[in-house]
Amino acid sequence: MAYRPETPYFVRLDEAPPVSRFAPQRRERQLEGTTTTNPGPVRRRRRRFTIRPVGVLLVAVLAWVGWAYTTPGGPSARIQGWIDHTRGVVDTASIGPGLHQTATYFNELYATQGSYPNMSDTAIQEDPKAGFGLGMNFTWCSGQAVVLQAPAAGGTISRLLVGGRDIGDVTVAAGCPSNLAHPKPWKLPAPAG
């Protein structure tokens, strides 16, 4: 077989020039339609930046786990604390407005009289302002303290009232504390200041 060069030996004047296989055809087509010598700067198209919710959630979970390992007890203690807190909220919500209304009633009596009255359960039930519901108990400790008990989903809630203010709730049937300065099982709130 004889050697054949890629270009013809003779030049034909009536034929278009051969297309070079190295020149980009796209650029040639763009240049054919333009009449200006400088088309201006080429603008680069901006890439859209999307935030994927799964990635954000994964980063948040990893950050929480990293933080939880730096606390005493680690992640298991944080999860157990959250469960205990949720149970407490559910127990408190299940007692209804009766206990809160009764505590407000006795604190108003303390504000007007200067002490808590020693009333029987029937006398409290007959007063419509008291909001004393079924299953609730009233324990008079002294003129300065009373304990209110109400049934709840987790058992019994006991609320201590001392000197016209709520000390708090405990989820056991607790009676009068022996020492009002340190009423156990209740915890006194930290002094403001």
N, CA, C and O of each residue as an XYZ file, in Angstrom:
772
protein
N       0.824     -1.160      0.000
C       0.000      0.000      0.000
C       0.875      1.233      0.000
O       1.847      1.332      0.749
N       0.520      2.143     -0.832
C       1.319      3.345     -1.008
C       0.979      4.366      0.074
O      -0.121      4.373      0.627
N       1.934      5.207      0.353
C       1.752      6.249      1.357
C       0.811      7.305      0.827
O       0.954      7.773     -0.303
N      -0.185      7.690      1.677
C      -1.122      8.747      1.309
C      -1.118      9.789      2.410
O      -1.465      9.484      3.551
N      -0.749     10.959      2.101
C      -0.796     12.016      3.127
C      -2.251     12.401      3.387
O      -3.131     12.133      2.569
N      -2.491     13.029      4.530
C      -3.841     13.413      4.906
C      -4.354     14.566      4.046
O      -5.558     14.660      3.811
N      -3.516     15.398      3.597
C      -3.945     16.522      2.761
C      -3.737     16.168      1.300
O      -2.777     15.484      0.946
N      -4.636     16.634      0.464
C      -4.472     16.311     -0.968
C      -3.250     17.017     -1.552
O      -2.813     18.065     -1.075
N      -2.748     16.431     -2.546
C      -1.567     16.991     -3.182
C      -1.903     18.240     -3.958
O      -1.147     19.212     -3.972
N      -3.013     18.197     -4.583
C      -3.426     19.359     -5.352
C      -4.408     20.183     -4.540
O      -5.201     19.628     -3.780
N      -4.366     21.470     -4.688
C      -5.279     22.375     -4.001
C      -6.428     22.673     -4.932
O      -6.226     23.083     -6.075
N      -7.626     22.470     -4.446
C      -8.796     22.778     -5.241
C      -9.330     24.112     -4.798
O      -9.542     24.320     -3.604
N      -9.552     25.005     -5.701
C      -9.991     26.345     -5.378
C     -11.498     26.446     -5.149
O     -11.948     27.384     -4.491
N     -12.254     25.550     -5.647
C     -13.709     25.627     -5.485
C     -14.209     24.917     -4.232
O     -15.414     24.910     -3.981
N     -13.337     24.332     -3.453
C     -13.705     23.573     -2.281
C     -13.410     24.381     -1.013
O     -12.469     25.175     -0.991
N     -14.229     24.178      0.071
C     -13.985     24.836      1.367
C     -12.748     24.224      2.000
O     -12.422     23.064      1.749
N     -12.067     24.998      2.812
C     -10.861     24.446      3.446
C     -11.239     23.291      4.366
O     -12.316     23.299      4.962
N     -10.371     22.311      4.483
C     -10.666     21.170      5.357
C     -10.693     21.605      6.832
O      -9.959     22.503      7.243
N     -11.530     20.966      7.590
C     -11.653     21.272      9.015
C     -10.521     20.602      9.755
O     -10.281     19.402      9.625
N      -9.845     21.400     10.521
C      -8.742     20.849     11.299
C      -9.314     20.050     12.462
O     -10.287     20.472     13.088
N      -8.737     18.937     12.743
C      -9.266     18.134     13.832
C      -8.819     18.653     15.199
O      -9.291     18.161     16.224
N      -7.916     19.640     15.230
C      -7.429     20.172     16.496
C      -8.127     21.468     16.898
O      -8.065     21.839     18.070
N      -8.770     22.154     16.003
C      -9.447     23.411     16.326
C     -10.829     23.112     16.893
O     -11.582     22.345     16.292
N     -11.182     23.698     18.035
C     -12.502     23.457     18.603
C     -13.572     24.045     17.697
O     -13.525     25.228     17.358
N     -14.519     23.236     17.314
C     -15.566     23.693     16.407
C     -16.507     24.669     17.099
O     -17.059     25.553     16.444
N     -16.699     24.533     18.381
C     -17.602     25.422     19.097
C     -17.119     26.861     19.027
O     -17.906     27.781     18.803
N     -15.819     27.048     19.220
C     -15.258     28.396     19.168
C     -15.397     28.965     17.763
O     -15.696     30.149     17.605
N     -15.187     28.147     16.745
C     -15.331     28.629     15.362
C     -16.759     29.067     15.101
O     -16.972     30.086     14.443
N     -17.738     28.333     15.592
C     -19.127     28.714     15.372
C     -19.457     30.012     16.090
O     -20.204     30.834     15.558
N     -18.913     30.217     17.297
C     -19.168     31.459     18.025
C     -18.561     32.650     17.297
O     -19.156     33.727     17.253
N     -17.394     32.459     16.735
C     -16.719     33.560     16.062
C     -17.339     33.876     14.708
O     -17.240     35.016     14.255
N     -17.971     32.916     14.046
C     -18.566     33.166     12.740
C     -19.696     34.179     12.826
O     -19.847     35.002     11.923
N     -20.506     34.141     13.905
C     -21.668     35.004     14.002
C     -21.373     36.376     14.583
O     -22.250     37.240     14.541
N     -20.210     36.618     15.113
C     -19.910     37.911     15.752
C     -19.316     38.870     14.750
O     -18.569     38.484     13.851
N     -19.664     40.121     14.923
C     -19.099     41.148     14.052
C     -18.156     42.053     14.810
O     -17.320     42.727     14.208
N     -18.282     42.076     16.163
C     -17.387     42.932     16.939
C     -16.075     42.213     17.163
O     -15.976     40.987     17.118
N     -15.098     43.019     17.402
C     -13.781     42.426     17.617
C     -13.590     41.995     19.059
O     -12.865     41.034     19.318
N     -14.239     42.696     20.028
C     -14.100     42.352     21.443
C     -15.498     42.148     22.033
O     -16.200     43.126     22.286
N     -15.904     40.928     22.251
C     -17.266     40.705     22.749
C     -17.446     41.090     24.220
O     -18.582     41.073     24.694
N     -16.416     41.428     24.956
C     -16.512     41.785     26.370
C     -16.068     40.622     27.243
O     -15.785     39.523     26.765
N     -16.016     40.901     28.526
C     -15.558     39.834     29.423
C     -16.600     38.714     29.515
O     -17.808     38.951     29.503
N     -16.102     37.540     29.604
C     -16.973     36.382     29.703
C     -17.393     36.237     31.166
O     -16.545     36.185     32.058
N     -18.697     36.172     31.406
C     -19.197     36.023     32.776
C     -19.283     34.551     33.112
O     -19.821     33.742     32.356
N     -18.741     34.233     34.259
C     -18.833     32.854     34.725
C     -20.172     32.665     35.419
O     -20.606     33.507     36.206
N     -20.789     31.594     35.129
C     -22.068     31.304     35.758
C     -21.824     30.856     37.195
O     -20.962     30.016     37.455
N     -22.593     31.427     38.131
C     -22.423     31.061     39.535
C     -23.082     29.725     39.800
O     -24.162     29.416     39.298
N     -22.396     28.957     40.601
C     -22.979     27.681     41.009
C     -23.929     27.925     42.159
O     -23.625     28.695     43.070
N     -25.055     27.288     42.123
C     -26.017     27.413     43.212
C     -25.520     26.606     44.392
O     -25.090     25.460     44.253
N     -25.589     27.231     45.558
C     -25.162     26.570     46.787
C     -26.412     26.112     47.526
O     -27.225     26.939     47.938
N     -26.569     24.829     47.694
C     -27.747     24.308     48.374
C     -27.336     23.668     49.689
O     -26.312     22.991     49.786
N     -28.165     23.903     50.693
C     -27.942     23.297     52.000
C     -28.919     22.139     52.129
O     -30.130     22.314     51.991
N     -28.400     20.998     52.385
C     -29.247     19.822     52.499
C     -29.636     19.619     53.972
O     -28.766     19.604     54.842
N     -30.926     19.464     54.251
C     -31.372     19.313     55.640
C     -30.792     18.079     56.329
O     -30.549     18.103     57.535
N     -30.574     17.027     55.592
C     -30.013     15.819     56.196
C     -28.597     16.093     56.699
O     -28.209     15.621     57.768
N     -27.834     16.853     55.929
C     -26.473     17.184     56.351
C     -26.467     18.060     57.596
O     -25.654     17.855     58.498
N     -27.369     19.033     57.648
C     -27.462     19.903     58.820
C     -27.863     19.093     60.041
O     -27.301     19.279     61.120
N     -28.825     18.199     59.884
C     -29.263     17.353     60.991
C     -28.123     16.457     61.473
O     -27.938     16.278     62.677
N     -27.380     15.911     60.559
C     -26.253     15.049     60.926
C     -25.191     15.839     61.696
O     -24.658     15.350     62.692
N     -24.890     17.033     61.248
C     -23.907     17.865     61.955
C     -24.424     18.221     63.346
O     -23.657     18.213     64.308
N     -25.720     18.534     63.465
C     -26.292     18.881     64.773
C     -26.230     17.693     65.728
O     -25.894     17.862     66.900
N     -26.548     16.503     65.248
C     -26.496     15.310     66.100
C     -25.061     15.021     66.531
O     -24.815     14.700     67.693
N     -24.125     15.133     65.612
C     -22.718     14.898     65.968
C     -22.219     15.943     66.965
O     -21.455     15.614     67.873
N     -22.639     17.191     66.807
C     -22.242     18.237     67.760
C     -22.829     17.949     69.140
O     -22.143     18.123     70.147
N     -24.094     17.510     69.202
C     -24.713     17.205     70.487
C     -24.004     16.024     71.157
O     -23.748     16.061     72.360
N     -23.688     14.983     70.390
C     -22.992     13.826     70.958
C     -21.610     14.241     71.460
O     -21.177     13.794     72.522
N     -20.919     15.090     70.705
C     -19.619     15.576     71.152
C     -19.726     16.359     72.443
O     -18.901     16.201     73.344
N     -20.759     17.219     72.536
C     -20.970     17.985     73.774
C     -21.333     17.042     74.927
O     -20.830     17.205     76.038
N     -22.200     16.061     74.670
C     -22.666     15.166     75.725
C     -21.518     14.359     76.312
O     -21.532     14.061     77.506
N     -20.519     13.996     75.503
C     -19.372     13.252     76.024
C     -18.510     14.095     76.947
O     -17.753     13.543     77.745
N     -18.603     15.402     76.863
C     -17.810     16.263     77.744
C     -18.487     16.501     79.081
O     -17.875     17.088     79.974
N     -19.735     16.066     79.252
C     -20.464     16.277     80.505
C     -20.375     15.026     81.364
O     -20.118     13.940     80.845
N     -20.583     15.159     82.668
C     -20.536     13.979     83.545
C     -21.644     12.990     83.194
O     -22.808     13.371     83.071
N     -21.284     11.745     83.037
C     -22.251     10.699     82.716
C     -22.384     10.426     81.230
O     -22.885      9.370     80.842
N     -21.948     11.349     80.395
C     -21.982     11.150     78.955
C     -23.381     11.251     78.366
O     -24.302     11.750     79.012
N     -23.535     10.773     77.134
C     -24.828     10.876     76.456
C     -25.960     10.136     77.163
O     -27.104     10.591     77.137
N     -25.660      9.004     77.791
C     -26.730      8.255     78.456
C     -27.329      9.053     79.613
O     -28.538      8.997     79.837
N     -26.506      9.788     80.344
C     -27.022     10.622     81.435
C     -27.870     11.769     80.892
O     -28.877     12.129     81.501
N     -27.478     12.349     79.753
C     -28.277     13.437     79.152
C     -29.626     12.920     78.686
O     -30.644     13.587     78.872
N     -29.646     11.729     78.078
C     -30.905     11.152     77.599
C     -31.798     10.796     78.780
O     -33.000     11.059     78.741
N     -31.233     10.201     79.834
C     -32.024      9.851     81.018
C     -32.557     11.113     81.696
O     -33.690     11.118     82.177
N     -31.768     12.170     81.740
C     -32.242     13.436     82.311
C     -33.405     14.012     81.512
O     -34.357     14.544     82.083
N     -33.323     13.902     80.195
C     -34.423     14.398     79.356
C     -35.688     13.580     79.589
O     -36.784     14.138     79.642
N     -35.547     12.259     79.730
C     -36.706     11.403     79.991
C     -37.322     11.743     81.339
O     -38.545     11.838     81.445
N     -36.504     11.928     82.373
C     -37.018     12.285     83.696
C     -37.732     13.633     83.666
O     -38.791     13.796     84.273
N     -37.152     14.590     82.960
C     -37.783     15.908     82.845
C     -39.138     15.810     82.146
O     -40.108     16.440     82.569
N     -39.198     15.018     81.076
C     -40.457     14.856     80.343
C     -41.510     14.180     81.213
O     -42.680     14.564     81.181
N     -41.109     13.182     81.984
C     -42.057     12.535     82.900
C     -42.576     13.533     83.927
O     -43.767     13.532     84.239
N     -41.708     14.374     84.452
C     -42.138     15.383     85.423
C     -43.126     16.366     84.827
O     -44.098     16.750     85.477
N     -42.878     16.776     83.581
C     -43.797     17.699     82.913
C     -45.150     17.048     82.689
O     -46.187     17.682     82.883
N     -45.145     15.775     82.277
C     -46.406     15.060     82.051
C     -47.152     14.878     83.366
O     -48.368     15.061     83.415
N     -46.439     14.518     84.439
C     -47.092     14.364     85.741
C     -47.696     15.677     86.228
O     -48.810     15.699     86.750
N     -46.960     16.764     86.058
C     -47.460     18.068     86.489
C     -48.660     18.499     85.664
O     -49.602     19.086     86.196
N     -48.633     18.211     84.368
C     -49.761     18.594     83.520
C     -50.988     17.751     83.813
O     -52.112     18.212     83.617
N     -50.795     16.528     84.278
C     -51.936     15.644     84.502
C     -52.699     15.980     85.779
O     -53.823     15.507     85.946
N     -52.132     16.782     86.694
C     -52.854     17.085     87.926
C     -53.932     18.130     87.712
O     -54.802     18.311     88.565
N     -53.884     18.824     86.574
C     -54.939     19.779     86.248
C     -54.768     21.093     86.994
O     -53.801     21.280     87.733
N     -55.718     22.002     86.792
C     -55.611     23.325     87.412
C     -56.055     23.344     88.869
O     -55.881     24.362     89.539
N     -56.629     22.243     89.388
C     -57.158     22.235     90.754
C     -56.111     22.527     91.807
O     -56.351     23.337     92.703
N     -54.970     21.895     91.722
C     -53.926     22.100     92.728
C     -53.397     23.528     92.679
O     -53.165     24.139     93.722
N     -53.209     24.054     91.494
C     -52.721     25.436     91.362
C     -53.752     26.420     91.916
O     -53.396     27.374     92.609
N     -55.037     26.184     91.608
C     -56.089     27.079     92.093
C     -56.197     27.029     93.613
O     -56.391     28.060     94.256
N     -56.072     25.839     94.189
C     -56.135     25.699     95.647
C     -54.941     26.367     96.313
O     -55.090     27.006     97.354
N     -53.751     26.222     95.718
C     -52.562     26.883     96.273
C     -52.714     28.396     96.218
O     -52.342     29.087     97.167
N     -53.249     28.916     95.132
C     -53.478     30.359     95.022
C     -54.489     30.817     96.073
O     -54.324     31.884     96.663
N     -55.526     30.024     96.309
C     -56.549     30.342     97.305
C     -55.931     30.461     98.696
O     -56.204     31.425     99.411
N     -55.099     29.492     99.087
C     -54.485     29.527    100.412
C     -53.434     30.637    100.531
O     -53.291     31.230    101.600
N     -52.711     30.923     99.470
C     -51.747     32.022     99.529
C     -52.456     33.375     99.650
O     -51.938     34.283    100.300
N     -53.638     33.518     99.030
C     -54.416     34.752     99.198
C     -54.949     34.867    100.630
O     -54.973     35.960    101.196
N     -55.378     33.738    101.217
C     -55.809     33.764    102.621
C     -54.655     34.159    103.533
O     -54.848     34.909    104.489
N     -53.453     33.657    103.243
C     -52.281     34.022    104.042
C     -51.989     35.519    103.915
O     -51.630     36.172    104.895
N     -52.147     36.060    102.696
C     -51.862     37.476    102.489
C     -52.852     38.362    103.254
O     -52.469     39.418    103.758
N     -54.107     37.949    103.345
C     -55.103     38.786    104.034
C     -55.103     38.557    105.541
O     -55.301     39.507    106.299
N     -54.886     37.314    105.999
C     -54.985     37.006    107.426
C     -53.634     36.967    108.135
O     -53.582     37.099    109.358
N     -52.549     36.789    107.399
C     -51.222     36.706    108.006
C     -50.836     35.301    108.422
O     -49.719     35.093    108.896
N     -51.724     34.328    108.259
C     -51.417     32.930    108.566
C     -52.376     32.051    107.775
O     -53.400     32.516    107.273
N     -52.023     30.767    107.674
C     -52.901     29.812    106.997
C     -53.965     29.348    107.993
O     -53.629     29.001    109.126
N     -55.254     29.333    107.592
C     -56.282     28.847    108.512
C     -56.291     27.321    108.572
O     -55.969     26.647    107.593
N     -56.666     26.785    109.738
C     -56.782     25.345    109.907
C     -58.216     24.974    109.564
O     -59.114     25.089    110.398
N     -58.426     24.523    108.318
C     -59.770     24.231    107.828
C     -59.914     22.734    107.593
O     -58.931     22.041    107.328
N     -61.123     22.247    107.691
C     -61.394     20.847    107.376
C     -61.551     20.705    105.855
O     -61.782     21.684    105.145
N     -61.418     19.466    105.378
C     -61.557     19.220    103.940
C     -62.952     19.589    103.447
O     -63.089     20.101    102.336
N     -63.987     19.344    104.240
C     -65.349     19.684    103.818
C     -65.541     21.191    103.727
O     -66.236     21.673    102.833
N     -64.931     21.942    104.646
C     -65.054     23.404    104.591
C     -64.360     23.950    103.345
O     -64.831     24.915    102.743
N     -63.246     23.337    102.958
C     -62.530     23.777    101.745
C     -63.347     23.409    100.514
O     -63.424     24.199     99.574
N     -63.961     22.220    100.496
C     -64.748     21.781     99.350
C     -65.992     22.636     99.152
O     -66.439     22.812     98.019
N     -66.556     23.165    100.216
C     -67.755     23.990    100.112
C     -67.461     25.378     99.553
O     -68.357     26.021     99.007
N     -66.238     25.845     99.677
C     -65.880     27.164     99.142
C     -65.548     27.013     97.655
O     -64.578     26.336     97.315
N     -66.344     27.637     96.748
C     -66.083     27.462     95.316
C     -64.782     28.112     94.845
O     -64.251     27.724     93.804
N     -64.261     29.084     95.577
C     -63.013     29.749     95.179
C     -61.802     28.844     95.388
O     -60.762     29.035     94.757
N     -61.939     27.864     96.272
C     -60.796     27.022     96.620
C     -60.385     26.111     95.478
O     -59.197     25.825     95.335
N     -61.320     25.643     94.658
C     -60.978     24.736     93.560
C     -60.513     23.388     94.048
O     -59.764     22.700     93.353
N     -60.945     22.998     95.235
C     -60.528     21.732     95.839
C     -61.223     20.598     95.115
O     -62.451     20.511     95.156
N     -60.472     19.721     94.449
C     -61.043     18.653     93.635
C     -61.114     17.334     94.364
O     -60.712     17.214     95.522
N     -61.638     16.339     93.657
C     -61.742     14.995     94.224
C     -60.357     14.393     94.418
O     -59.476     14.539     93.570
N     -60.182     13.727     95.526
C     -58.916     13.065     95.806
C     -57.854     13.987     96.380
O     -56.762     13.526     96.714
N     -58.143     15.271     96.504
C     -57.159     16.207     97.062
C     -57.209     16.169     98.584
O     -58.267     15.950     99.174
N     -56.059     16.384     99.214
C     -55.955     16.419    100.685
C     -55.291     17.715    101.109
O     -54.446     18.265    100.403
N     -55.698     18.194    102.296
C     -55.132     19.400    102.884
C     -54.550     19.022    104.241
O     -55.245     18.461    105.087
N     -53.266     19.333    104.445
C     -52.615     19.073    105.726
C     -52.100     20.394    106.283
O     -51.256     21.056    105.679
N     -52.634     20.765    107.461
C     -52.220     22.012    108.110
C     -51.037     21.708    109.002
O     -51.156     20.919    109.940
N     -49.893     22.322    108.725
C     -48.688     22.099    109.524
C     -48.594     23.126    110.651
O     -48.355     22.782    111.808
N     -48.785     24.375    110.291
C     -48.792     25.483    111.256
C     -49.423     26.673    110.554
O     -49.854     26.570    109.405
N     -49.476     27.779    111.234
C     -49.999     28.982    110.599
C     -49.094     29.479    109.479
O     -49.495     30.333    108.689
N     -47.874     28.947    109.406
C     -46.902     29.377    108.401
C     -46.723     28.383    107.259
O     -46.087     28.711    106.258
N     -47.277     27.158    107.388
C     -47.040     26.139    106.352
C     -48.230     25.194    106.247
O     -48.850     24.831    107.246
N     -48.534     24.804    105.003
C     -49.536     23.778    104.715
C     -49.019     22.914    103.573
O     -48.169     23.339    102.790
N     -49.548     21.683    103.491
C     -49.202     20.770    102.407
C     -50.500     20.400    101.692
O     -51.478     19.999    102.323
N     -50.494     20.540    100.368
C     -51.619     20.146     99.537
C     -51.203     18.914     98.743
O     -50.096     18.853     98.207
N     -52.108     17.928     98.673
C     -51.822     16.710     97.920
C     -52.922     16.499     96.887
O     -54.101     16.724     97.161
N     -52.517     16.066     95.699
C     -53.467     15.802     94.619
C     -53.029     14.546     93.875
O     -51.832     14.288     93.747
N     -53.995     13.758     93.381
C     -53.624     12.579     92.596
C     -53.090     12.993     91.223
O     -53.536     13.978     90.635
N     -52.132     12.222     90.734
C     -51.530     12.486     89.421
C     -51.293     11.154     88.718
O     -51.501     10.088     89.298
N     -50.859     11.227     87.477
C     -50.628     10.016     86.685
C     -49.550      9.138     87.304
O     -49.651      7.912     87.246
N     -48.526      9.735     87.890
C     -47.424      8.967     88.459
C     -47.605      8.642     89.925
O     -46.678      8.106     90.532
N     -48.749      8.934     90.534
C     -48.958      8.688     91.957
C     -49.615      9.896     92.594
O     -50.738     10.255     92.240
N     -48.924     10.522     93.530
C     -49.454     11.681     94.249
C     -48.457     12.826     94.167
O     -47.249     12.626     94.294
N     -48.978     14.029     93.953
C     -48.155     15.245     93.963
C     -48.403     15.968     95.279
O     -49.556     16.190     95.651
N     -47.349     16.336     95.984
C     -47.455     17.097     97.229
C     -46.833     18.472     97.014
O     -45.689     18.586     96.575
N     -47.603     19.519     97.331
C     -47.122     20.893     97.173
C     -47.038     21.530     98.551
O     -47.984     21.453     99.335
N     -45.918     22.152     98.841
C     -45.686     22.817    100.122
C     -45.854     24.321     99.952
O     -45.277     24.920     99.045
N     -46.645     24.923    100.827
C     -46.827     26.371    100.860
C     -46.259     26.874    102.176
O     -46.662     26.408    103.242
N     -45.333     27.813    102.118
C     -44.718     28.374    103.316
C     -44.731     29.889    103.190
O     -44.213     30.449    102.224
N     -45.325     30.537    104.168
C     -45.297     31.999    104.238
C     -45.908     32.687    103.026
O     -45.428     33.750    102.630
N     -46.934     32.128    102.432
C     -47.610     32.765    101.312
C     -46.985     32.518     99.951
O     -47.322     33.209     98.989
N     -46.095     31.563     99.846
C     -45.492     31.258     98.536
C     -45.346     29.753     98.357
O     -45.255     28.995     99.322
N     -45.326     29.340     97.080
C     -45.153     27.922     96.742
C     -43.682     27.564     96.839
O     -42.830     28.230     96.251
N     -43.390     26.509     97.587
C     -42.013     26.015     97.656
C     -41.752     25.059     96.506
O     -40.652     25.033     95.954
N     -42.758     24.275     96.141
C     -42.598     23.371     95.013
C     -43.385     22.100     95.191
O     -44.091     21.914     96.182
N     -43.250     21.225     94.207
C     -43.958     19.951     94.190
C     -42.959     18.810     94.299
O     -41.830     18.901     93.816
N     -43.401     17.727     94.948
C     -42.659     16.472     94.940
C     -43.646     15.391     94.532
O     -44.845     15.511     94.782
N     -43.146     14.339     93.907
C     -44.026     13.295     93.376
C     -44.187     12.140     94.358
O     -44.219     10.980     93.949
N     -44.288     12.446     95.642
C     -44.574     11.454     96.673
C     -45.624     12.040     97.601
O     -45.824     13.254     97.636
N     -46.287     11.184     98.343
C     -47.259     11.657     99.335
C     -46.489     12.052    100.587
O     -46.279     11.226    101.475
N     -46.072     13.299    100.658
C     -45.261     13.788    101.772
C     -46.127     14.575    102.736
O     -47.035     15.301    102.331
N     -45.832     14.420    104.009
C     -46.534     15.165    105.048
C     -45.781     16.445    105.379
O     -44.955     16.918    104.599
N     -46.078     16.987    106.534
C     -45.439     18.231    106.972
C     -43.950     17.997    107.238
O     -43.587     17.011    107.879
N     -43.103     18.877    106.762
C     -41.674     18.731    107.052
C     -41.386     19.111    108.504
O     -42.059     19.966    109.079
N     -40.381     18.467    109.081
C     -40.033     18.749    110.476
C     -39.288     20.070    110.615
O     -39.359     20.704    111.668
N     -38.579     20.495    109.584
C     -37.815     21.739    109.637
C     -38.201     22.583    108.429
O     -37.921     22.194    107.296
N     -38.831     23.722    108.648
C     -39.246     24.575    107.526
C     -38.074     25.307    106.880
O     -38.196     25.776    105.749
N     -36.937     25.414    107.578
C     -35.762     26.047    106.979
C     -35.136     25.131    105.923
O     -34.567     25.604    104.939
N     -35.245     23.827    106.138
C     -34.751     22.820    105.181
C     -35.824     21.758    105.019
O     -35.681     20.658    105.553
N     -36.898     22.059    104.294
C     -38.015     21.109    104.194
C     -37.707     19.966    103.237
O     -37.673     20.150    102.021
N     -37.484     18.794    103.800
C     -37.219     17.633    102.953
C     -38.520     16.911    102.737
O     -39.296     16.796    103.685
N     -38.805     16.429    101.584
C     -38.060     16.252    100.343
C     -38.081     17.453     99.412
O     -37.564     17.354     98.299
N     -38.656     18.582     99.814
C     -38.684     19.772     98.977
C     -37.341     20.469     99.019
O     -36.577     20.308     99.970
N     -37.056     21.242     97.985
C     -35.828     22.040     97.947
C     -36.235     23.504     97.894
O     -37.065     23.895     97.072
N     -35.662     24.297     98.753
C     -35.963     25.725     98.757
C     -35.332     26.382     97.541
O     -34.217     26.029     97.159
N     -36.026     27.329     96.931
C     -35.419     28.042     95.791
C     -34.250     28.904     96.264
O     -34.226     29.374     97.401
N     -33.302     29.099     95.384
C     -32.129     29.910     95.709
C     -32.561     31.349     95.945
O     -33.433     31.852     95.237
N     -31.967     32.024     96.929
C     -32.358     33.426     97.181
C     -31.974     34.319     95.998
O     -30.912     34.159     95.396
N     -32.852     35.248     95.686
C     -32.594     36.180     94.566
C     -31.566     37.201     95.005
O     -31.596     37.684     96.137
N     -30.668     37.521     94.114
C     -29.716     38.567     94.465
C     -28.413     38.252     94.007
O     -27.481     39.029     94.218
